Amino acid sequence: MINRVKPKPELKGYLALVLHAHLPYIRHYDKDDYLEERWFHEAMTETYLPLVEMFDRLSADGVDFRLTFSMTPTLLSLCEDPLMQQRYAGHLDKLIELADKEKVRLQKDPRLLPLARMYADRFRTLKRVYEHAGRNIIRRFREYQDLGKIEILTCAATHGFLPLMKTEEAIRAQLLTAVRDYERHFGRSPRGIWLPECGFTPGIDRILKNCGIDFFISDSSAVAYATPRPNRELYAPLMTPYGVTAFPRDPESSQQVWSSQNGYPGDFNYREYYRDIGWDLGWNDPEQWEYIRPYVLPTHERVNTGIKYYRITGRGSHKEPYNPDWARERAAEHAGNFLLNRRKQAEHWYAHLDRRPMIVSPYDAELFGHWWYEGPLWIEMLCRKIFHDQHELALITPSGYLKEYPVADTGKLNESSWGRSSTAEVWLQGANDWIYPHLHEAEMRMVKLASQHEHLESRRGLSAGLLKRALNQAARELMLAQSSDWAFIMDSKTVVEYACRRTKDHLGCFHLLCDGIEAGRLDEAYVTELEKKDNPFPVIDYRDYASICRTSPNPLIPDPGQWQEILADTARRPNIFMLAWEYPPKSVGGLSRAVCDLSEALAAQGEIVHVLTSSHYGAPYFERKNGVYIHRVPVQHSYDTDFYHWTFEMNLAMTDYLVNWKEHGGRIDLLHAHDWMVYHTAREIKMSYAVPMVATVHATEWGRNHGRLSSPLSEAIHRLEGGLTYDADRVIVCSPYMKREVQGLFHLPDDKLYVFPNGVRLDKVAPGASKNDAADAKKRLGAEGRRVLFFIGRLVFEKGVQTLIHAMPAILSAAPDTVLFIGGAGPMEDQLRALAAPLGEKVRFLGFVDDETKELLYRAADVCVIPSHYEPFGIVALEAMKHRRPVVLSDTGGLADMVEHGIDGYRALPGHVDSLSWHVSELLLHPELGARMADRAFAKLKAAYTWDRIAEDTALAYRSLTHDQTPVRAGTRTAASEPAEPSEPSETEAALAPNP
């Protein structure tokens, strides 16, 4: 008889259990009779210490668990505060004392006496755990994060509801304070964040990225209603346009725990939260009241003690004694049921997705232990069952999932929260809307003061040290007033008076500090008193509130010293101003990359190059990068402005900026306008200041529409293109094809037109991907053992992606293991997704891909396909050649000039499905043929398409207009592209040589 080993079940999905640990700043240093301070004591006793116990038991038993916690800076501040530690230790002592008394009081009650003994033992155990942690449980959480068992996220400093803040500076200050506080506690920077109340609105992701945050947890509605609709729905993260990843909440798993009707915590065998001896004893018995009175508040207000003797029993008022064994059994059953349902989810979505699905289950941490006494036990049993009882589902953290699947779909998230109706309604309605005018006024005042005193220059008699302390304390008071907890309490109508008082108190302290700063008369004793009263965030920095847009002779360069330095540096040589509507990191099409590479190559040869472009979230308004001065102007426009009209607003902003630059001493010696979008600015500056102008036409409206101008918009753009070429002194195009097109359309003289191709940078040339390297890339992309096709570009009709999708059935017939990756976004995305739907996971849409991911895709690609119907040049083809990947491109436009058919690539008939499928299949089936073609293409690339060569020719064209006699810097061409011996002058050099 043969013994057969049963194969281990395949891992089909992941579960991320995320617990949001938060308390508002409820420290009252002057007295301890506040009900709200008990919130901290209860959370420590019933949630945070039991969770540490759970970590210890799982680790001792060898259970490999992965859990995620967000710990807010206010909670961390309470946990590390010596006063709060001392008070909580005293609270535990009183609980032990009360439990011991309960054993005596109930010695004749056989039903409740075992429970009193249980509590006495329990509180002593918690005391030992607390003292073992040095009274600071942060250390224990850090210990388990360092071991890789948990991941800890940060949160905004005081849990302020970010979408309702008025200024970007206030949001930034909340986040930067949180990041620094996290680093202080955990010795590393946070990768992820729990946005307060999961509150998200577009633009917050840009600020998160600037603060170094990689991901956040979102409400399901943020992703479910994203644009475009997410390809993997709620079972994989979605990346925002600014490169921050959103992990959406799973509604099904949330409902099983949260639901007040059907959730696990409502089971009749679990402990009843609302039957506490702090409320049960002494209503009609003065002796009982005297007995319990020392254990409620000093004001004699009743509170929960934590000793509760009854189970839920039923929906009526009758309650039976709590039975811990029954509760434990039910917790085990519920953990098994939860796991079974998550496995079913994972199995279902595993069959439909191109990767293992991820189920994100986020909850308030205090649900476990505080509201649901058995919650920590349930989590522990769930971890044990996942580890021991099955292999189809595994626990994971968000960072762990991103490590396994670095590529995600990209989309614009919907404004959302995890509150009522998934909106901001809880935090903005009739009971609490009065707070926002006051908070917004305080924000503006803080921004103004922080900007004025950023360098502590305007002291008006105040010492720098006292001024800094006052500004930092003002920032604390403002942040504490912004806590979302106060608005939440006003909505829930619980301790409304307390919430109102806290809001008003912090704002009052804030304004008194600001008054003293502005008057130059600070009361140091008052500042010191406030520092004792409200002392979170020792690393707070008021400069986080400094304005991001300050006024100066140049509004984008606010530092006067930097402004003068730039003027001095740019005075020595002619200043070339590139005008382009997009520039990295804004990259909609190929124009952005082409302008960047040309500018940097010119700067490397000693030219003074400025790029004037539109602003982009996450990018500074001004910077010098790789030798290029980059000016990004903000464009004021209404929300629904279409692109054509938006360009007029952009031209107004650009024109104003250049006039300001010129009138304050800046040089503008030559304009280089890229395409019609910047024509108005180029013409205005040329005519006003007699500045010569060069124009590059990257594509034409006539060409994009296949020889037709079918709408008034197309005709208007065509007229702008004609005006641009007419007013320019030189016109540059990227291919002989484009020269013929532009010359025919706009009747330009031959000597006005120059053909300078686009290029690629070879300073970081990737070697041809080895088999192992390609296999590793495919594995990381979830395409292990597959043949990979790769397309990247705008998803518009002229790029021909629809032709490629139509060709996929024939390609799959020849090579069934092929998968097509489509990188990029555009207006045709939904239509293309629908077209590709019958092919399932054989066609994968990636959305926007960053440079790192694009590099990974090129390494994995067996063939790169450029099926354009119209392409003036096709820089994507050069990128493929640079990575030594074989190409199949359309025999059209500038693409046709780049490849010699059958020698260094294949040219397919544009729009022809059979032609495209045959050529692609041929290279997939004969990889050695593709490798030979790729090597020849790379040699051609080095000889003709390097940016240093193109920059030299462009610089010569500039000199013919600026009369600059400085020679082009020698020795800039790479060895690979430099002729072995001096050659005759190029056509460009000959054409631009002065007449004898």
FIMAR-406777 format. One record per residue (C-alpha): residue in one letter; z, y, x. Coordinates in steps of 0.25 Angstrom, whole numbers, padded with zeros to 4 digits, always signed. Layout:
BEGIN
AZYX...
//
This chain:
BEGIN
M+0000+0000+0000I-0004+0014+0005N+0006+0025+0005R+0000+0038+0001V+0006+0051+0004K+0005+0060-0008P-0002+0073-0003K+0007+0086-0003P+0003+0095-0015E-0005+0107-0011L+0002+0121-0010K-0004+0128-0022G+0003+0141-0023Y+0015+0150-0019L+0026+0156-0026A+0032+0170-0021L+0046+0172-0027V+0049+0187-0026L+0063+0192-0028H+0065+0207-0029A+0078+0211-0024H+0082+0225-0028L+0094+0234-0032P+0094+0249-0033Y+0102+0257-0024I+0116+0255-0031R+0125+0259-0020H+0136+0269-0024Y+0144+0272-0011D+0155+0280-0018K+0160+0269-0028D+0158+0255-0033D+0159+0256-0048Y+0144+0257-0051L+0139+0246-0060E+0126+0246-0053E+0132+0243-0039R+0136+0229-0046W+0121+0226-0046F+0121+0225-0031H+0133+0215-0032E+0127+0207-0043A+0114+0206-0036M+0121+0202-0023T+0129+0191-0030E+0119+0185-0039T+0106+0187-0032Y+0105+0191-0017L+0116+0182-0011P+0112+0170-0020L+0098+0172-0014V+0103+0172+0000E+0111+0159-0004M+0098+0153-0009F+0091+0156+0004D+0102+0149+0012R+0101+0137+0003L+0086+0135+0004S+0086+0137+0019A+0097+0127+0021D+0090+0117+0013G+0076+0119+0020V+0069+0125+0008D+0058+0134+0013F+0057+0145+0003R+0050+0158+0002L+0055+0170-0006T+0052+0184-0007F+0062+0196-0010S+0060+0210-0011M+0073+0218-0007T+0073+0232-0010P+0078+0243+0000T+0089+0247-0010L+0094+0233-0011L+0094+0231+0004S+0102+0244+0005L+0113+0239-0004C+0114+0226+0003E+0115+0232+0017D+0125+0243+0013P+0139+0241+0018L+0145+0247+0006M+0138+0238-0004Q+0141+0226+0005Q+0156+0229+0004R+0155+0231-0011Y+0148+0218-0013A+0157+0210-0004G+0169+0216-0013H+0161+0212-0025L+0160+0198-0021D+0175+0197-0018K+0178+0202-0032L+0168+0192-0038I+0176+0181-0030E+0189+0186-0035L+0184+0187-0050A+0178+0173-0049D+0192+0167-0044K+0199+0174-0055E+0189+0168-0065K+0193+0154-0060V+0207+0157-0064R+0203+0164-0077L+0194+0152-0081Q+0203+0140-0075K+0204+0135-0090D+0190+0137-0094P+0182+0124-0089R+0169+0130-0093L+0170+0143-0085L+0179+0139-0073P+0168+0132-0065L+0160+0144-0066A+0171+0153-0061R+0173+0144-0049M+0158+0145-0047Y+0158+0160-0046A+0170+0160-0037D+0162+0151-0027R+0149+0158-0029F+0155+0172-0026R+0162+0166-0013T+0149+0160-0009L+0142+0173-0011K+0152+0180-0003R+0150+0171+0009V+0135+0173+0008Y+0137+0188+0008E+0146+0189+0020H+0137+0179+0027A+0126+0189+0026G+0135+0200+0032R+0135+0206+0018N+0120+0210+0019I+0111+0200+0012I+0099+0207+0018R+0101+0199+0031R+0100+0186+0024F+0087+0190+0017R+0082+0195+0030E+0086+0182+0036Y+0077+0174+0026Q+0066+0183+0028D+0066+0181+0043L+0066+0166+0040G+0053+0168+0031K+0060+0163+0019I+0059+0175+0011E+0051+0188+0011I+0058+0201+0008L+0050+0213+0002T+0054+0227+0002C+0053+0237-0010A+0053+0252-0011A+0065+0258-0006T+0073+0261-0019H+0064+0253-0028G+0057+0265-0033F+0046+0263-0043L+0034+0267-0034P+0023+0269-0045L+0031+0280-0051M+0034+0288-0038K+0026+0301-0037T+0023+0302-0022E+0017+0292-0012E+0028+0297-0002A+0039+0292-0011I+0033+0278-0012R+0030+0278+0003A+0045+0282+0005Q+0050+0271-0004L+0042+0261+0003L+0044+0265+0018T+0059+0266+0016A+0059+0252+0010V+0050+0247+0022R+0060+0253+0032D+0072+0247+0025Y+0066+0233+0025E+0063+0234+0040R+0077+0238+0042H+0083+0226+0034F+0073+0215+0038G+0067+0218+0051R+0053+0218+0047S+0043+0226+0038P+0041+0222+0024R+0028+0216+0020G+0030+0216+0005I+0037+0225-0005W+0042+0224-0020L+0037+0237-0026P+0048+0242-0035E+0046+0236-0049C+0033+0230-0044G+0028+0244-0047F+0014+0247-0041T+0003+0257-0043P-0009+0259-0034G-0006+0266-0021I+0007+0260-0019D+0000+0249-0011R-0006+0259-0002I+0008+0264+0002L+0014+0250+0003K+0003+0247+0013N+0007+0260+0021C+0021+0255+0021G+0017+0241+0027I+0019+0233+0014D+0009+0222+0013F+0012+0217-0001F+0020+0219-0014I+0024+0212-0027S+0017+0217-0039D+0018+0215-0054S+0007+0205-0059S+0000+0216-0067A-0002+0224-0054V-0011+0212-0049A-0016+0207-0063Y-0023+0220-0066A-0027+0223-0052T-0042+0228-0050P-0049+0219-0047R-0043+0208-0055P-0036+0199-0044N-0044+0187-0040R-0031+0179-0039E-0024+0185-0051L-0009+0185-0049Y-0008+0173-0039A-0011+0180-0026P-0008+0194-0021L-0018+0205-0023M-0020+0216-0012T-0021+0230-0015P-0032+0239-0010Y-0022+0244+0001G-0019+0230+0006V-0006+0228+0000T-0004+0214-0007A+0002+0213-0021F+0009+0200-0025P+0008+0200-0041R+0020+0195-0049D+0017+0181-0056P+0020+0184-0071E+0022+0169-0075S+0033+0166-0065S+0040+0179-0068Q+0040+0176-0082Q+0047+0163-0080V+0059+0169-0073W+0059+0184-0079S+0057+0181-0094S+0068+0184-0102Q+0064+0174-0113N+0059+0162-0104G+0063+0165-0090Y+0072+0155-0083P+0084+0165-0082G+0086+0164-0097D+0089+0149-0097F+0102+0146-0105N+0108+0138-0093Y+0108+0150-0084R+0120+0160-0082E+0121+0171-0092Y+0120+0184-0085Y+0126+0193-0096R+0139+0185-0097D+0148+0190-0086I+0163+0190-0086G+0162+0205-0082W+0158+0207-0096D+0164+0195-0103L+0179+0197-0100G+0188+0207-0105W+0182+0213-0118N+0193+0210-0127D+0203+0205-0117P+0210+0216-0108E+0216+0205-0099Q+0201+0200-0096W+0197+0215-0094E+0208+0217-0084Y+0203+0204-0077I+0188+0208-0076R+0190+0223-0074P+0191+0222-0059Y+0178+0215-0058V+0169+0225-0066L+0167+0240-0062P+0178+0249-0058T+0174+0257-0070H+0177+0245-0078E+0163+0243-0082R+0159+0229-0085V+0149+0222-0075N+0145+0208-0072T+0154+0201-0062G+0144+0190-0059I+0153+0179-0066K+0146+0174-0078Y+0150+0161-0085Y+0139+0158-0095R+0125+0153-0096I+0114+0159-0105T+0116+0148-0115G+0107+0154-0125R+0102+0166-0131G+0114+0169-0139S+0128+0175-0135H+0134+0161-0134K+0135+0157-0119E+0139+0144-0112P+0146+0143-0099Y+0136+0143-0087N+0133+0130-0080P+0128+0131-0066D+0123+0117-0066W+0114+0119-0078A+0109+0132-0073R+0105+0126-0059E+0098+0115-0067R+0090+0125-0075A+0087+0133-0062A+0081+0121-0056E+0073+0118-0068H+0068+0132-0069A+0064+0132-0054G+0056+0120-0056N+0049+0126-0068F+0046+0138-0061L+0040+0130-0049L+0032+0122-0059N+0026+0134-0065R+0023+0141-0052R+0016+0128-0047K+0007+0128-0059Q+0003+0142-0057A+0000+0139-0042E-0008+0127-0046H-0016+0134-0056W-0019+0146-0047Y-0021+0138-0035A-0033+0132-0042H-0039+0146-0045L-0036+0154-0032D-0041+0154-0018R-0027+0153-0013R-0013+0148-0017P-0008+0157-0028M+0005+0165-0026I+0014+0166-0038V+0023+0179-0036S+0036+0178-0044P+0044+0191-0042Y+0058+0194-0048D+0070+0203-0047A+0079+0196-0037E+0091+0199-0046L+0085+0190-0057F+0089+0178-0048G+0105+0177-0048H+0108+0190-0055W+0101+0189-0068W+0098+0174-0067Y+0110+0168-0060E+0102+0155-0056G+0090+0163-0051P+0093+0161-0036L+0096+0146-0039W+0082+0145-0046I+0075+0152-0034E+0082+0142-0025M+0078+0130-0033L+0064+0135-0034C+0063+0136-0019R+0068+0122-0018K+0058+0116-0028I+0046+0123-0022F+0050+0118-0008H+0054+0104-0012D+0047+0100-0025Q+0033+0104-0023H+0022+0109-0014E+0012+0116-0023L+0020+0129-0023A+0027+0137-0011L+0035+0149-0010I+0029+0161-0003T+0031+0175+0000P+0021+0186-0001S+0019+0187+0014G+0017+0172+0015Y+0006+0173+0005L-0001+0184+0012K+0000+0177+0025E-0007+0165+0018Y-0017+0173+0010P-0020+0187+0017V-0032+0189+0008A-0030+0194-0006D-0038+0201-0017T-0038+0216-0017G-0036+0224-0030K-0030+0237-0036L-0016+0233-0042N-0012+0238-0056E-0001+0248-0057S+0011+0239-0061S+0026+0235-0061W+0034+0223-0065G+0041+0232-0075R+0038+0233-0090S+0023+0232-0094S+0021+0231-0079T+0021+0246-0078A+0030+0257-0074E+0036+0258-0088V+0050+0254-0084W+0051+0265-0074L+0044+0276-0082Q+0047+0278-0096G+0055+0287-0105A+0069+0282-0100N+0066+0285-0085D+0054+0294-0084W+0062+0306-0082I+0066+0302-0067Y+0051+0303-0062P+0049+0318-0062H+0062+0319-0054L+0058+0308-0044H+0044+0313-0042E+0050+0327-0039A+0059+0321-0029E+0048+0313-0022M+0040+0326-0020R+0052+0333-0015M+0055+0322-0005V+0040+0322+0000K+0041+0337+0002L+0054+0337+0010A+0050+0324+0018S+0036+0331+0022Q+0043+0344+0026H+0053+0337+0034E+0045+0326+0039H+0047+0330+0054L+0061+0337+0051E+0055+0350+0055S+0059+0359+0043R+0075+0358+0044R+0079+0372+0040G+0092+0371+0047L+0095+0356+0044S+0097+0346+0055A+0086+0336+0056G+0096+0325+0055L+0102+0330+0042L+0088+0334+0036K+0083+0320+0039R+0095+0313+0032A+0094+0322+0020L+0079+0319+0019N+0081+0304+0020Q+0093+0305+0010A+0084+0312+0000A+0073+0301+0002R+0084+0291-0002E+0089+0298-0014L+0074+0300-0019M+0072+0285-0017L+0084+0281-0024A+0081+0289-0036Q+0067+0282-0036S+0073+0268-0038S+0066+0262-0050D+0079+0256-0054W+0083+0269-0061A+0071+0270-0070F+0072+0255-0073I+0087+0256-0077M+0083+0268-0086D+0072+0260-0092S+0081+0247-0094K+0092+0256-0100T+0104+0249-0092V+0112+0259-0083V+0103+0271-0086E+0113+0281-0083Y+0115+0276-0069A+0100+0275-0066C+0098+0290-0071R+0110+0294-0062R+0105+0287-0050T+0091+0294-0052K+0097+0308-0053D+0107+0306-0042H+0097+0302-0032L+0088+0313-0036G+0099+0323-0036C+0103+0319-0022F+0089+0320-0017H+0087+0334-0022L+0100+0339-0016L+0095+0334-0003C+0081+0340-0004D+0088+0353-0008G+0096+0354+0004I+0084+0350+0013E+0075+0361+0007A+0087+0371+0008G+0090+0367+0022R+0105+0365+0018L+0109+0351+0018D+0123+0346+0015E+0125+0335+0026A+0137+0330+0018Y+0129+0328+0006V+0118+0321+0014T+0128+0312+0020E+0134+0309+0006L+0121+0305+0001E+0118+0296+0013K+0131+0289+0009K+0128+0288-0005D+0113+0283-0005N+0111+0276+0009P+0099+0266+0008F+0088+0266+0017P+0094+0270+0031V+0079+0271+0036I+0074+0280+0025D+0064+0291+0031Y+0062+0303+0022R+0049+0305+0029D+0043+0294+0021Y+0042+0304+0010A+0033+0314+0019S+0021+0318+0012I+0008+0310+0015C+0000+0322+0012R+0005+0335+0019T-0002+0348+0020S-0007+0354+0033P-0020+0360+0039N-0026+0346+0037P-0020+0339+0025L-0022+0325+0030I-0016+0328+0044P-0002+0334+0040D+0004+0335+0054P+0000+0348+0060G+0001+0343+0074Q-0008+0331+0072W-0018+0341+0065Q-0018+0350+0078E-0020+0337+0087I-0032+0332+0079L-0038+0346+0079A-0037+0346+0094D-0042+0332+0096T-0054+0334+0088A-0058+0348+0094R-0064+0342+0107R-0076+0335+0100P-0085+0336+0088N-0078+0330+0076I-0086+0320+0067F-0081+0319+0053M-0085+0306+0046L-0085+0307+0031A-0083+0294+0023W-0077+0291+0010E-0070+0278+0015Y-0064+0275+0028P-0054+0264+0032P-0045+0259+0026K-0053+0264+0014S-0065+0254+0014V-0073+0252+0002G-0086+0249+0009G-0092+0248+0023L-0093+0263+0025S-0078+0264+0028R-0079+0254+0040A-0092+0260+0045V-0086+0274+0046C-0073+0269+0052D-0080+0261+0063L-0090+0272+0066S-0079+0283+0067E-0071+0274+0076A-0082+0271+0085L-0086+0286+0086A-0072+0289+0089A-0071+0279+0100Q-0083+0286+0107G-0075+0299+0107E-0080+0305+0094I-0071+0313+0086V-0072+0307+0072H-0065+0310+0059V-0067+0302+0046L-0065+0310+0033T-0063+0300+0022S-0055+0298+0009S-0040+0294+0009H-0036+0280+0007Y-0022+0274+0002G-0015+0270+0014A-0023+0277+0025P-0018+0290+0031Y-0025+0303+0027F-0027+0306+0042E-0027+0297+0054R-0034+0295+0068K-0038+0280+0069N-0046+0274+0080G-0050+0288+0085V-0055+0293+0071Y-0049+0304+0063I-0048+0299+0049H-0046+0309+0037R-0043+0303+0024V-0043+0314+0012P-0037+0311-0001V-0046+0312-0013Q-0041+0318-0026H-0048+0312-0038S-0045+0307-0052Y-0041+0293-0053D-0054+0289-0060T-0064+0296-0051D-0076+0288-0048F-0081+0286-0034Y-0092+0296-0034H-0084+0307-0039W-0072+0303-0030T-0081+0306-0018F-0083+0320-0023E-0068+0322-0023M-0067+0315-0009N-0078+0325-0004L-0070+0337-0009A-0058+0331-0001M-0066+0329+0011T-0072+0342+0011D-0059+0349+0009Y-0053+0341+0021L-0065+0345+0031V-0064+0359+0027N-0049+0359+0030W-0052+0352+0043K-0062+0362+0047E-0055+0374+0043H-0042+0370+0051G-0049+0368+0064G-0055+0354+0063R-0069+0351+0068I-0080+0345+0060D-0092+0343+0069L-0100+0332+0062L-0099+0325+0048H-0103+0311+0046A-0104+0308+0031H-0104+0293+0027D-0112+0292+0013W-0113+0300+0001M-0098+0300-0002V-0095+0311+0008Y-0107+0319+0006H-0101+0332+0000T-0091+0333+0011A-0101+0331+0022R-0111+0341+0016E-0100+0352+0013I-0094+0351+0027K-0108+0351+0034M-0113+0363+0026S-0100+0371+0027Y-0097+0369+0042A-0111+0366+0047V-0107+0352+0052P-0117+0342+0055M-0117+0329+0046V-0121+0315+0048A-0122+0305+0036T-0121+0290+0036V-0128+0284+0024H-0121+0270+0022A-0128+0266+0009T-0136+0273-0002E-0135+0273-0017W-0149+0270-0018G-0147+0257-0009R-0134+0253-0016N-0142+0253-0030H-0154+0246-0024G-0164+0257-0025R-0159+0263-0038L-0151+0276-0042S-0147+0271-0055S-0136+0280-0059P-0132+0295-0058L-0121+0291-0049S-0131+0284-0040E-0140+0296-0040A-0129+0305-0037I-0125+0297-0025H-0139+0296-0020R-0140+0311-0020L-0127+0312-0012E-0133+0303-0002G-0146+0311-0001G-0138+0324+0001L-0130+0317+0012T-0142+0313+0020Y-0149+0326+0018D-0137+0334+0023A-0134+0325+0034D-0139+0329+0048R-0140+0314+0052V-0140+0302+0043I-0135+0288+0048V-0138+0275+0041C-0134+0261+0045S-0147+0253+0045P-0162+0255+0045Y-0162+0250+0031M-0153+0262+0027K-0162+0272+0035R-0174+0268+0027E-0166+0269+0014V-0160+0282+0017Q-0172+0288+0023G-0180+0284+0011L-0170+0289+0001F-0167+0303+0007H-0179+0306+0015L-0172+0308+0028P-0180+0311+0041D-0179+0300+0050D-0172+0307+0061K-0160+0310+0052L-0157+0296+0050Y-0150+0286+0060V-0147+0272+0059F-0133+0268+0064P-0129+0255+0059N-0114+0252+0055G-0107+0243+0065V-0095+0235+0068R-0083+0236+0078L-0083+0226+0089D-0070+0229+0095K-0063+0218+0087V-0075+0208+0086A-0070+0195+0080P-0075+0183+0087G-0083+0173+0079A-0072+0166+0071S-0069+0152+0076K-0068+0140+0067N-0053+0140+0068D-0053+0156+0066A-0062+0155+0053A-0054+0143+0048D-0041+0151+0049A-0047+0163+0042K-0052+0154+0031K-0039+0148+0029R-0032+0161+0028L-0043+0165+0017G-0040+0152+0010A-0054+0147+0013E-0050+0136+0023G-0062+0126+0025R-0072+0135+0017R-0084+0142+0021V-0082+0157+0019L-0092+0167+0015F-0087+0182+0016F-0092+0194+0009I-0086+0208+0011G-0090+0221+0005R-0089+0230-0008L-0091+0222-0021V-0103+0230-0026F-0117+0225-0030E-0124+0229-0018K-0115+0220-0009G-0121+0208-0016V-0109+0200-0018Q-0114+0195-0031T-0126+0189-0024L-0116+0181-0015I-0108+0176-0026H-0121+0171-0034A-0124+0164-0021M-0111+0157-0019P-0114+0145-0028A-0126+0141-0019I-0118+0144-0007L-0107+0135-0012S-0117+0124-0015A-0121+0124+0000A-0107+0126+0005P-0096+0123-0006D-0084+0126+0003T-0089+0141+0004V-0080+0152-0001L-0084+0167-0002F-0074+0178+0001I-0078+0192-0005G-0071+0204+0002G-0071+0217-0005A-0070+0224-0018G-0079+0233-0027P-0084+0235-0041M-0091+0222-0042E-0078+0213-0039D-0075+0209-0053Q-0090+0205-0056L-0091+0198-0043R-0078+0190-0046A-0083+0186-0059L-0096+0181-0053A-0089+0173-0043A-0078+0167-0052P-0086+0154-0054L-0085+0151-0039G-0070+0152-0039E-0063+0152-0026K-0077+0151-0019V-0078+0166-0020R-0065+0174-0016F-0064+0189-0018L-0055+0196-0008G-0056+0211-0012F-0053+0221-0001V-0051+0214+0012D-0044+0221+0024D-0049+0220+0038E-0040+0208+0042T-0044+0200+0030K-0059+0203+0032E-0058+0198+0046L-0052+0185+0041L-0064+0184+0031Y-0074+0186+0042R-0067+0175+0051A-0067+0166+0039A-0082+0169+0035D-0093+0158+0037V-0103+0168+0032C-0103+0183+0029V-0112+0187+0017I-0117+0201+0014P-0126+0200+0002S-0128+0215+0000H-0139+0219-0009Y-0139+0233-0002E-0132+0236+0011P-0136+0247+0020F-0129+0241+0032G-0119+0230+0030I-0107+0231+0039V-0101+0219+0034A-0112+0211+0040L-0108+0217+0054E-0093+0213+0051A-0098+0199+0049M-0106+0199+0062K-0094+0205+0069H-0086+0193+0065R-0098+0183+0068R-0099+0178+0054P-0113+0175+0049V-0119+0184+0039V-0128+0183+0027L-0132+0196+0022S-0143+0202+0013D-0156+0206+0018T-0155+0220+0013G-0152+0234+0018G-0145+0236+0032L-0140+0221+0031A-0155+0217+0034D-0155+0225+0047M-0142+0218+0052V-0146+0203+0052E-0158+0196+0057H-0160+0185+0047G-0157+0171+0052I-0153+0176+0066D-0140+0183+0064G-0138+0182+0049Y-0145+0179+0036R-0151+0189+0027A-0151+0185+0012L-0160+0191+0002P-0151+0202-0005G-0147+0198-0019H-0153+0184-0017V-0143+0173-0021D-0151+0161-0015S-0154+0168-0002L-0139+0172+0000S-0134+0158-0003W-0144+0151+0006H-0141+0160+0018V-0126+0159+0016S-0126+0144+0014E-0134+0143+0027L-0124+0149+0035L-0112+0142+0029L-0119+0129+0031H-0123+0132+0045P-0112+0139+0052E-0118+0138+0066L-0130+0146+0061G-0121+0156+0056A-0113+0157+0069R-0126+0159+0077M-0130+0170+0067A-0116+0177+0068D-0117+0177+0083R-0130+0184+0083A-0126+0194+0073F-0114+0197+0082A-0123+0200+0094K-0131+0209+0085L-0119+0216+0080K-0114+0219+0095A-0128+0225+0098A-0130+0234+0086Y-0118+0236+0077T-0107+0241+0085W-0100+0254+0081D-0099+0260+0095R-0114+0260+0096I-0116+0265+0082A-0105+0276+0085E-0113+0280+0098D-0126+0282+0090T-0118+0290+0079A-0112+0299+0089L-0125+0303+0095A-0130+0306+0081Y-0117+0315+0080R-0120+0322+0093S-0134+0326+0088L-0127+0335+0077T-0115+0340+0084H-0122+0343+0098D-0110+0336+0104Q-0114+0333+0119T-0102+0323+0121P-0109+0310+0125V-0105+0297+0117R-0094+0290+0124A-0100+0280+0133G-0095+0266+0134T-0092+0264+0120R-0101+0253+0116T-0096+0239+0118A-0101+0229+0128A-0107+0221+0118S-0116+0232+0112E-0118+0240+0125P-0132+0238+0132A-0131+0232+0145E-0139+0243+0152P-0141+0258+0147S-0152+0258+0137E-0162+0268+0131P-0156+0279+0122S-0154+0274+0108E-0163+0279+0096T-0151+0287+0091E-0149+0293+0105A-0163+0296+0107A-0164+0302+0093L-0152+0311+0095A-0156+0316+0109P-0158+0331+0110N-0172+0336+0111P-0177+0340+0125
//
